[in-house]
Amino acid sequence: MAYSNTFKNILIDWYEDHKRDLPWRHTVDPYKIWLSEIILQQTRVVQGISYYKAFVTKYPTVADLARASEDDVLTLWKGLGYYSRARNLHYSAKFIMEHHDGNFPREYKDILELKGVGKYTAAAISSFAYKLSYPVVDGNVLRVISRLYGITDAIDTPAVVKRVYALSDTLIDKDRPDQYNQAIMEFGAIQCTVKSPNCDNCPFFDQCVAREEHLINQIPCKAKKIKRKSRFFHYLIWKDGDQTVVQRREDKDIWQGLYQYPLIETENIKVLRAADICKDYKGIRANQVTVQNISDVYVQKLTHRDIHTRFYHLLVSDIQLVIKEEYFLVDQKKVPNFALPKVIDAYLS
């Protein structure tokens, strides 16, 4: 099906009548647009607003973000999940200061070089900040285009993604790429939704192949099914008076850069015996180790895995850190101030 120039005009008119009032839509500052787009990756708009406001308040410029410590950035990101986004954001801010003299890049290809920025994010920044004509293709756009054109092939295949990019490039308003891109994303977010799209009041009611052929609930479809795995964590809360032990996750694994209690990972979530929790645990030594309390199981669901967790309260005396570069003593009351995995936050709250 071919769409005339009226498509982009109808879409933009719809957007002007229905768009949500979101804080990042009141700026053409590429830094702030970049910040909002990174926050909104894997995050709902409602949740992302408060984080966006917190970041632009604390780090109003890319230079401010570059000067921050990674720990401070991760702490401000706390609760948002997918912490690699925050690490990439911080890394790229320093990259901009070093390689672009502190000026946010203006060219699409240069924006695409920033760590954590893909084709969608680069197109969004390019069009919203600089009015460059690069179409955005995210989940919302894939859904809208595949329904309009009746694309029944799986949208998570390279061939279909390439086809949607080609179609989007013909549909985009070259004179108003910023408005067009905002409009088609917003259309997918609030009109052509995943479930129960508002077809009766859709401006493209008579043009939508999926509606005409009764395929709304079948389009879009995906070929890949996520295989979920489980991991089993046992966190040891060493308590010597007011002090406890924490460590920073340095390995290239989930939650890299976040803080946690010392961890034993096993193949199941069965309760560890006291004998399993040795007095010289990975560089931590203490006298009179007593298992004071063992928690119920807490579960945190990630994209591809479920983390099953127990917490063990260990009452000890004369605690010593043999490997001080990995572990450090802190006041137990200060632990919630660290950037922690969500499952630990949930347990402490």
Secondary structure, DSSP 4 states (H G I P E B T S, - for coil): ----THHHHHHHHHHHHH----GGGG---HHHHHHHHHHHTTS-HHHHHHHHHHHHHH--SHHHHHHS-HHHHHHHTTTS--THHHHHHHHHHHHHHHHSTTPPP-SHHHHHTSTT--HHHHHHHHHHHH--------HHHHHHHHHHHT--S-TTSHHHHHHHHHHHHHHS-SS-HHHHHHHHHHHHHHTS-SSS---TT-TTTTT-HHHHTT-TTT-S--S-----EEEEEEEEEEEBTTEEEEEE--SSSTTTT-EE--EEEESS-PPPPGGGS-SSBTTEEEEEEEEEEE---EEEE-SSEEEEEEEEEEEEEEEEESSTTTEEEEEGGGGGGS---HHHHHHH-
